[in-house]
Amino acid sequence: QADAQMHARSICAPRKCLYAPRARECNGRACMRLTVGGRISQADIGHLSAKELIMMDSKVYTIGGLNMRISVLETTRPGAALAKRAALQDAMRQTAQEQGLDEVLLFVVDVLDESATFVSSSTRSAEMVGRAWGSAVGRSGTAKLPGVLSRKKQIVPALEAAADVAAERAEPAGSRRVQPAQMPRAAV
């Protein structure tokens, strides 16, 4: 799925907006609201199963030695997805087991509020996200992440950085392996 926010901002300029022609001054957020508002029917996810929701926009990564599926659900109505939290968590655990993954992470992105809600299905995934964003995952197994919209530009880099920091802390001092430099061969 295209990032609705970035798409709206890329086609909008002051006094010229393809999706909000009546708006004399079109800032990115106001235009985005009008653009996404025209797509409310696409936000209806009630007919989709929890497994379909987590597999809709999902990619597998290896981060910190763990194989994980990172799923992103972009919507203008995050409440509809979050109301299925328990079913989503069960589907995430089942998918991890079926696919031989260490974790399945789900981020419900609210394109209007410009934030994501992380839905945890395990203690390990909650700890990973907690380290990456410095926020605790609540008892409900969710964490609100303001400003997080993109898996490629924000979610994966934050998880990788947190995994790198955790790995550095876990290594005893002086145990880091240094790769020997390649020496050029002398001409014979």
TAZIMO-V439196 format. One record per pair of residues at least 4 apart in sequence whose C-alpha atoms are under 7 Angstrom apart, sorted by the first residue. I is the first residue (numbers start at 0). J is the second residue. D is the distance in Angstrom with one decimal. If there is no record, write none. Layout:
I,J,D  I,J,D
This chain:
2,6,6.2  3,7,6.0  3,35,6.9  3,110,6.9  4,8,6.2  4,31,5.8  4,110,6.3  5,9,6.0  6,10,6.6  7,11,6.3  7,27,6.8  7,30,6.6  7,31,5.2  7,34,6.6  8,27,4.8  8,31,6.9  10,16,6.7  10,17,6.9  11,15,6.3  11,16,4.7  11,17,7.0  11,25,6.7  11,27,6.7  12,16,6.1  12,25,6.4  13,24,5.3  13,25,5.3  13,26,6.9  14,23,4.8  14,24,5.2  14,25,6.3  15,20,6.8  16,20,5.5  16,25,6.6  18,33,6.9  18,34,5.9  19,30,6.2  19,33,6.6  25,29,6.4  25,30,5.8  26,30,6.2  27,31,5.9  28,32,6.2  29,33,6.6  30,34,6.0  31,35,5.9  32,36,5.7  32,111,6.4  33,37,6.4  35,39,6.7  42,74,5.6  42,75,6.0  42,76,6.2  47,51,5.9  47,52,6.4  48,52,6.3  49,53,6.4  49,86,5.9  49,87,5.0  49,90,6.1  50,54,6.2  50,87,7.0  50,90,5.4  51,55,5.9  53,57,6.9  53,70,5.7  53,105,6.8  54,70,6.7  56,70,5.7  56,71,5.6  56,72,6.6  57,68,6.5  57,69,5.6  57,70,4.1  57,71,6.3  58,68,5.5  58,69,5.6  58,70,6.5  59,66,7.0  59,67,5.5  59,68,4.2  59,69,6.2  60,66,5.8  60,67,5.4  60,68,6.2  61,65,5.3  61,66,4.5  61,67,6.1  62,66,6.6  62,159,5.8  62,162,6.8  63,159,6.8  63,162,5.0  63,163,6.8  65,101,5.8  66,100,5.4  66,101,5.3  66,102,6.8  67,100,5.6  67,101,5.7  67,102,4.7  67,103,5.5  68,102,6.5  68,103,4.7  68,104,6.2  69,103,6.0  69,104,4.9  69,105,6.1  70,104,6.0  70,105,4.7  70,106,6.2  71,105,5.9  71,106,4.9  71,107,5.9  71,108,6.8  72,106,6.3  72,107,4.8  72,108,5.8  73,107,6.1  73,108,4.6  73,109,6.2  73,110,6.6  74,108,6.1  74,109,5.4  74,110,6.1  75,109,5.6  75,110,5.8  75,111,6.0  76,109,6.9  77,81,6.1  77,107,6.5  77,109,5.8  78,82,5.9  80,84,7.0  83,87,6.0  84,88,6.1  85,89,6.3  86,90,6.1  87,91,6.0  88,92,6.3  88,119,6.8  88,120,4.8  89,93,6.2  90,94,5.9  91,95,6.2  91,103,5.6  91,120,6.4  92,96,6.3  92,120,6.4  93,97,6.1  94,98,6.0  95,99,5.7  95,100,4.6  95,101,6.3  95,102,5.8  95,103,6.0  96,100,6.4  102,124,6.8  104,118,7.0  104,119,6.6  104,124,6.9  105,117,5.9  105,118,5.4  106,115,5.9  106,116,5.5  106,117,4.5  106,118,6.2  107,115,5.3  107,116,5.1  107,117,6.4  108,114,5.9  108,115,4.2  108,116,6.4  108,148,6.1  109,113,5.8  109,114,5.5  109,115,5.9  110,114,6.9  113,145,6.7  113,146,5.4  113,147,6.8  113,148,6.4  114,144,5.7  114,145,4.3  114,146,4.8  114,147,5.0  114,148,6.1  115,143,6.0  115,144,5.1  115,145,6.4  115,147,5.4  115,148,6.3  116,141,6.4  116,142,5.5  116,143,4.4  116,144,5.9  117,141,5.3  117,142,5.1  117,143,6.4  118,140,5.9  118,141,4.6  118,142,6.9  119,124,6.1  119,125,5.6  119,140,5.0  119,141,6.0  120,124,7.0  121,125,6.3  122,126,6.2  123,127,6.2  124,128,6.2  125,129,6.0  125,136,5.9  126,130,6.1  127,131,6.2  127,158,6.9  128,132,6.1  128,158,6.9  129,133,5.2  129,134,4.8  129,135,5.2  129,136,6.5  130,161,5.9  131,157,5.3  131,158,5.4  131,161,4.9  135,142,6.8  136,140,5.8  136,141,5.4  136,142,4.8  137,141,5.6  137,142,6.2  147,153,6.4  149,153,5.4  149,154,6.3  150,154,4.5  150,155,5.8  151,155,5.8  152,156,6.6  153,157,6.0  154,158,6.2  155,159,6.1  156,160,6.1  157,161,6.2  158,162,6.1  159,163,6.1  160,164,6.3  161,165,6.2  162,166,6.1  163,167,6.2  164,168,6.3  165,169,6.2  166,170,6.3  170,174,6.6
